[in-house]
Every structure is written in structure tokens, then in C-alpha cells.
Amino acid sequence: MVSAALEFEPDAAIAAPGGAPAGARLDVQGVSHGYVLNKAILPVLHDITLHANPGDFIALLGASGCGKSTLLRLVAGLDRPRRGRLQVDGVEITRPDPSRVIMFQDPTLFPWRTVWNNAALGLEARGELKHGRARVDEVLSLVGLDNFHHAYPHQLSGGMAQRAALARALVNDPRLLLLDEPLGKLDSLTRLTMQGEITRLWQQRGFTVLMVTHDVEEALHMAQRVIVFSERPARIRADLQVDLPYPRRRDDPELLRLRREALGLLGLESSW
């Protein structure tokens, strides 16, 4: 296996290369959802309302199975809610769109395609690859894979495979990046590196981020706001504001206070 690491100082401004925020506005209003199980509806989400401004980084925090990933699927347009509405920039979400890209826990790279060809999938599917080859090179450079264009997935470490998956998402110039526990299967050191990497790219590109995680420290270290969910069917228990500059220190007293508060909301006071 091969591996790579980057050192960086996150930018202070959250803006697109042109100056203005590149992110989308997201509005989730009164959304309830559930799945048919044994001929009955299993409630998963209950009356969820949240709003994200362009360029926001929001983490959805809660126990496994509480409904966080279900909300992400609804925002991606992969499912339709049973009740309520979801809008991006005032337009109702009815189907998937290249401007809303979801990245999962598993990289899901095609093993027979090189890193470059995996990253190029979005452009290729839309018939834009002929004029977008430089864009593929650009995003691979952004995620630190300049020298691995011709590598295959089996030659990559877990962290590098996730970088390739991130490049595949970024090549579409998403206005809303949806992260479904994308770092959950990485070792602890690689996970810390990727947390910083995603934060840096968000600051550079200015897209809006909605990230699902059950890791309290990860949520507080990366996001501006942390939405704490209850057990299923998920309700919003709290919307924690993380008003701290980047890069953040994990021993910052305010971060430790928020960690204690978040664990309390999750019923894990004894874990402090």
C-alpha cells in the first residue's frame, strides 16, 4: 500500500475562488419519514426543520440508526419524504442533481479503473469529459493525489481511497456536499488527517456541507453547527453553535464544554 499526508493551514475565509460563497441554501421544513416494515410504517424522522445558509458546515450528530443518513438521502434526492418539504435555493428537491453530491463511508471505487478514471466518472456520465480533463487533474491535486493518477484502488491505503472518492465528488463542483460518515472506517491517525483535509477544502471552495457522524469530537472539531438528534424516530434535540476559529485545538476549553453538553444531550454524561 501507498500513503500520503499533507500539512496545511486552513484559510480563514469561506468563499469560492471567485469571492462569493459557492454553497447552496438548504431548507428542511417539517420533514417526517419512515419505511415500510412488515406491512407497517417504521417512523425514522419526526418533524425535522433546519436551515443552512450558503457556505455553512453543519454536522448531524446522533446514535447509530437514529435517522441521520435517512435525512441525507432525502436531501440528496434519493428518496422523497412522507411529510414536509426540502428545498435548495428555493427549489424543491425531487430527484438527485450533480450540484448535490453524497460521499459514503465506503469509497466505492471501481477496482478496474485508475484513480484518474474513477475521479472522472461524473464528467464522463454527463458527456463533459472531453473538455473537463484539466478539472480532473485539478481536483486530484486538491486532495493530494497528484502522483497517483495511474494507481488502482487496490494499491491505495484507506485514506487515499477516501481522497479519491472525495475527488470524484469535487469534480462536479458541488454546491452542497453530503458526507455520510465518510471517515468512519479509517484508522485514528488517518481520520484526523482527513478531518483537516475536508475542512481545508470546504474553506477553499465555499460549498455547503451537511455531514453525518456519531463522533462527538469530530462534529465539534469540523462543523460550525452541530444538530443533535434524539433516538429514532429522530427529533432535533439541540442546535449547538461552535463559534471557534479554524484550525481548532482539541483541548480548547469551549470545545470541551460543548463536548460535555453534546454528550449530555445524547444521554452519555458518564462518558465525560
HUUR-V69141 format. One record per residue. N is the residue number from 1. RES is the residue in three letters. SS is DSSP state (hx for helix, st for strand, lp for the rest). PHI is phi in whole degrees, -180 to 180 (NA if undefined). NEAR is the number of other C-alpha atoms within 12 Angstrom. Layout:
# HUUR-V69141
n=(N | N)
res=(RES | RES)
ss=(SS | SS)
phi=(PHI | PHI)
near=(NEAR | NEAR)
This chain:
# HUUR-V69141
n=(1 | 2 | 3 | 4 | 5 | 6 | 7 | 8 | 9 | 10 | 11 | 12 | 13 | 14 | 15 | 16 | 17 | 18 | 19 | 20 | 21 | 22 | 23 | 24 | 25 | 26 | 27 | 28 | 29 | 30 | 31 | 32 | 33 | 34 | 35 | 36 | 37 | 38 | 39 | 40 | 41 | 42 | 43 | 44 | 45 | 46 | 47 | 48 | 49 | 50 | 51 | 52 | 53 | 54 | 55 | 56 | 57 | 58 | 59 | 60 | 61 | 62 | 63 | 64 | 65 | 66 | 67 | 68 | 69 | 70 | 71 | 72 | 73 | 74 | 75 | 76 | 77 | 78 | 79 | 80 | 81 | 82 | 83 | 84 | 85 | 86 | 87 | 88 | 89 | 90 | 91 | 92 | 93 | 94 | 95 | 96 | 97 | 98 | 99 | 100 | 101 | 102 | 103 | 104 | 105 | 106 | 107 | 108 | 109 | 110 | 111 | 112 | 113 | 114 | 115 | 116 | 117 | 118 | 119 | 120 | 121 | 122 | 123 | 124 | 125 | 126 | 127 | 128 | 129 | 130 | 131 | 132 | 133 | 134 | 135 | 136 | 137 | 138 | 139 | 140 | 141 | 142 | 143 | 144 | 145 | 146 | 147 | 148 | 149 | 150 | 151 | 152 | 153 | 154 | 155 | 156 | 157 | 158 | 159 | 160 | 161 | 162 | 163 | 164 | 165 | 166 | 167 | 168 | 169 | 170 | 171 | 172 | 173 | 174 | 175 | 176 | 177 | 178 | 179 | 180 | 181 | 182 | 183 | 184 | 185 | 186 | 187 | 188 | 189 | 190 | 191 | 192 | 193 | 194 | 195 | 196 | 197 | 198 | 199 | 200 | 201 | 202 | 203 | 204 | 205 | 206 | 207 | 208 | 209 | 210 | 211 | 212 | 213 | 214 | 215 | 216 | 217 | 218 | 219 | 220 | 221 | 222 | 223 | 224 | 225 | 226 | 227 | 228 | 229 | 230 | 231 | 232 | 233 | 234 | 235 | 236 | 237 | 238 | 239 | 240 | 241 | 242 | 243 | 244 | 245 | 246 | 247 | 248 | 249 | 250 | 251 | 252 | 253 | 254 | 255 | 256 | 257 | 258 | 259 | 260 | 261 | 262 | 263 | 264 | 265 | 266 | 267 | 268 | 269 | 270 | 271 | 272)
res=(MET | VAL | SER | ALA | ALA | LEU | GLU | PHE | GLU | PRO | ASP | ALA | ALA | ILE | ALA | ALA | PRO | GLY | GLY | ALA | PRO | ALA | GLY | ALA | ARG | LEU | ASP | VAL | GLN | GLY | VAL | SER | HIS | GLY | TYR | VAL | LEU | ASN | LYS | ALA | ILE | LEU | PRO | VAL | LEU | HIS | ASP | ILE | THR | LEU | HIS | ALA | ASN | PRO | GLY | ASP | PHE | ILE | ALA | LEU | LEU | GLY | ALA | SER | GLY | CYS | GLY | LYS | SER | THR | LEU | LEU | ARG | LEU | VAL | ALA | GLY | LEU | ASP | ARG | PRO | ARG | ARG | GLY | ARG | LEU | GLN | VAL | ASP | GLY | VAL | GLU | ILE | THR | ARG | PRO | ASP | PRO | SER | ARG | VAL | ILE | MET | PHE | GLN | ASP | PRO | THR | LEU | PHE | PRO | TRP | ARG | THR | VAL | TRP | ASN | ASN | ALA | ALA | LEU | GLY | LEU | GLU | ALA | ARG | GLY | GLU | LEU | LYS | HIS | GLY | ARG | ALA | ARG | VAL | ASP | GLU | VAL | LEU | SER | LEU | VAL | GLY | LEU | ASP | ASN | PHE | HIS | HIS | ALA | TYR | PRO | HIS | GLN | LEU | SER | GLY | GLY | MET | ALA | GLN | ARG | ALA | ALA | LEU | ALA | ARG | ALA | LEU | VAL | ASN | ASP | PRO | ARG | LEU | LEU | LEU | LEU | ASP | GLU | PRO | LEU | GLY | LYS | LEU | ASP | SER | LEU | THR | ARG | LEU | THR | MET | GLN | GLY | GLU | ILE | THR | ARG | LEU | TRP | GLN | GLN | ARG | GLY | PHE | THR | VAL | LEU | MET | VAL | THR | HIS | ASP | VAL | GLU | GLU | ALA | LEU | HIS | MET | ALA | GLN | ARG | VAL | ILE | VAL | PHE | SER | GLU | ARG | PRO | ALA | ARG | ILE | ARG | ALA | ASP | LEU | GLN | VAL | ASP | LEU | PRO | TYR | PRO | ARG | ARG | ARG | ASP | ASP | PRO | GLU | LEU | LEU | ARG | LEU | ARG | ARG | GLU | ALA | LEU | GLY | LEU | LEU | GLY | LEU | GLU | SER | SER | TRP)
ss=(lp | st | lp | lp | lp | lp | lp | lp | lp | lp | lp | lp | lp | lp | lp | lp | lp | lp | lp | lp | lp | lp | lp | lp | lp | st | st | st | st | st | st | st | st | st | st | st | st | lp | lp | st | st | st | st | st | st | st | st | st | st | st | st | st | lp | lp | lp | lp | st | st | st | st | st | lp | lp | lp | lp | lp | lp | hx | hx | hx | hx | hx | hx | hx | hx | hx | lp | lp | lp | lp | lp | lp | st | st | st | st | st | st | lp | lp | st | st | lp | lp | lp | lp | st | lp | lp | st | st | st | st | lp | lp | lp | lp | lp | lp | lp | lp | lp | lp | st | hx | hx | hx | hx | hx | lp | hx | hx | hx | hx | hx | lp | lp | lp | hx | hx | hx | lp | hx | hx | hx | hx | hx | hx | hx | hx | hx | hx | lp | lp | lp | hx | hx | hx | lp | lp | lp | st | hx | hx | hx | st | lp | hx | hx | hx | hx | hx | hx | hx | hx | hx | hx | hx | hx | hx | lp | lp | lp | lp | lp | st | st | st | st | st | lp | lp | lp | lp | lp | lp | lp | hx | hx | hx | hx | hx | hx | hx | hx | hx | hx | hx | hx | hx | hx | hx | hx | hx | hx | lp | lp | st | st | st | st | st | st | lp | lp | hx | hx | hx | hx | hx | hx | hx | lp | lp | st | st | st | st | st | lp | lp | lp | lp | st | lp | st | st | st | st | st | st | lp | lp | lp | lp | lp | lp | lp | lp | lp | lp | lp | hx | hx | hx | hx | hx | hx | hx | hx | hx | hx | hx | hx | hx | lp | lp | lp | hx | hx | hx | lp)
phi=(NA | -118 | -144 | -147 | -136 | -122 | -112 | -157 | -119 | -57 | -70 | -82 | -90 | -100 | -153 | -74 | -54 | -79 | 122 | -79 | -56 | -93 | -77 | -97 | -90 | -117 | -128 | -113 | -125 | 57 | -85 | -126 | -154 | -164 | -123 | -77 | -139 | 55 | 66 | -132 | -85 | -93 | -66 | -120 | -123 | -132 | 53 | -88 | -130 | -153 | -134 | -124 | -82 | -54 | 86 | -70 | -121 | -119 | -106 | -103 | -117 | 178 | -66 | -60 | 83 | -85 | 120 | -62 | -68 | -62 | -63 | -62 | -63 | -66 | -66 | -69 | 88 | -78 | -135 | -109 | -71 | -73 | -150 | 94 | -143 | -129 | -134 | -119 | 52 | 82 | -106 | -65 | -82 | -123 | -162 | -63 | -150 | -59 | -77 | -119 | -114 | -110 | -120 | -97 | -64 | -93 | -62 | 48 | -82 | -76 | -66 | -89 | -110 | -70 | -55 | -62 | -71 | -66 | -65 | -84 | -57 | -62 | -65 | -63 | -64 | -94 | 73 | -113 | -68 | -54 | -103 | -119 | -63 | -65 | -66 | -62 | -59 | -63 | -71 | -65 | -67 | -58 | -96 | 82 | -116 | -53 | -96 | -125 | -56 | -99 | -77 | -105 | -51 | -70 | -94 | -103 | -74 | -59 | -65 | -70 | -62 | -69 | -63 | -65 | -65 | -66 | -62 | -61 | -73 | -72 | -63 | -84 | 50 | -65 | -93 | -138 | -102 | -107 | -115 | -103 | 47 | -69 | -111 | -63 | -103 | -89 | -67 | -61 | -68 | -65 | -63 | -62 | -63 | -70 | -58 | -66 | -65 | -64 | -61 | -62 | -66 | -61 | -67 | -71 | -95 | 82 | -74 | -84 | -123 | -124 | -119 | -91 | -157 | -114 | -100 | -60 | -63 | -61 | -60 | -71 | -75 | -103 | -95 | -84 | -134 | -123 | -90 | -96 | -97 | -82 | -64 | -64 | -73 | -66 | -121 | -83 | -87 | -160 | -122 | -86 | -90 | -106 | -91 | -132 | -73 | -105 | -73 | -96 | -93 | -71 | -101 | -61 | -56 | -69 | -66 | -67 | -64 | -66 | -62 | -61 | -66 | -64 | -63 | -64 | -65 | -90 | 75 | -120 | -57 | -71 | -82 | -73)
near=(14 | 18 | 21 | 24 | 21 | 25 | 14 | 20 | 16 | 24 | 22 | 19 | 22 | 31 | 26 | 25 | 19 | 11 | 15 | 17 | 25 | 30 | 36 | 36 | 32 | 38 | 27 | 32 | 25 | 23 | 32 | 32 | 34 | 27 | 20 | 12 | 10 | 7 | 7 | 9 | 15 | 20 | 26 | 31 | 36 | 32 | 26 | 37 | 28 | 33 | 30 | 32 | 28 | 31 | 37 | 38 | 44 | 41 | 43 | 48 | 45 | 38 | 27 | 23 | 22 | 31 | 38 | 40 | 39 | 34 | 48 | 39 | 31 | 38 | 46 | 37 | 27 | 20 | 23 | 27 | 35 | 24 | 22 | 24 | 31 | 36 | 31 | 32 | 23 | 16 | 17 | 24 | 28 | 19 | 21 | 22 | 24 | 25 | 31 | 38 | 37 | 41 | 37 | 30 | 28 | 25 | 36 | 26 | 35 | 23 | 17 | 16 | 21 | 26 | 42 | 40 | 32 | 38 | 47 | 39 | 31 | 30 | 28 | 22 | 17 | 16 | 13 | 18 | 22 | 14 | 13 | 23 | 23 | 18 | 28 | 37 | 30 | 24 | 33 | 35 | 26 | 28 | 43 | 32 | 36 | 23 | 19 | 29 | 30 | 22 | 29 | 25 | 32 | 21 | 22 | 28 | 25 | 32 | 39 | 41 | 45 | 44 | 49 | 47 | 43 | 46 | 45 | 44 | 42 | 42 | 41 | 34 | 34 | 34 | 38 | 44 | 49 | 47 | 40 | 34 | 34 | 37 | 39 | 29 | 22 | 24 | 14 | 16 | 15 | 26 | 27 | 25 | 29 | 38 | 37 | 31 | 34 | 43 | 42 | 31 | 41 | 46 | 35 | 31 | 37 | 36 | 42 | 44 | 48 | 50 | 47 | 44 | 41 | 33 | 31 | 37 | 32 | 38 | 41 | 47 | 38 | 45 | 43 | 35 | 33 | 43 | 39 | 41 | 42 | 32 | 24 | 25 | 29 | 36 | 31 | 32 | 29 | 27 | 29 | 32 | 27 | 31 | 19 | 23 | 22 | 26 | 22 | 28 | 18 | 22 | 14 | 20 | 13 | 21 | 30 | 22 | 21 | 31 | 33 | 23 | 29 | 39 | 31 | 21 | 28 | 30 | 19 | 16 | 13 | 11 | 14 | 17)
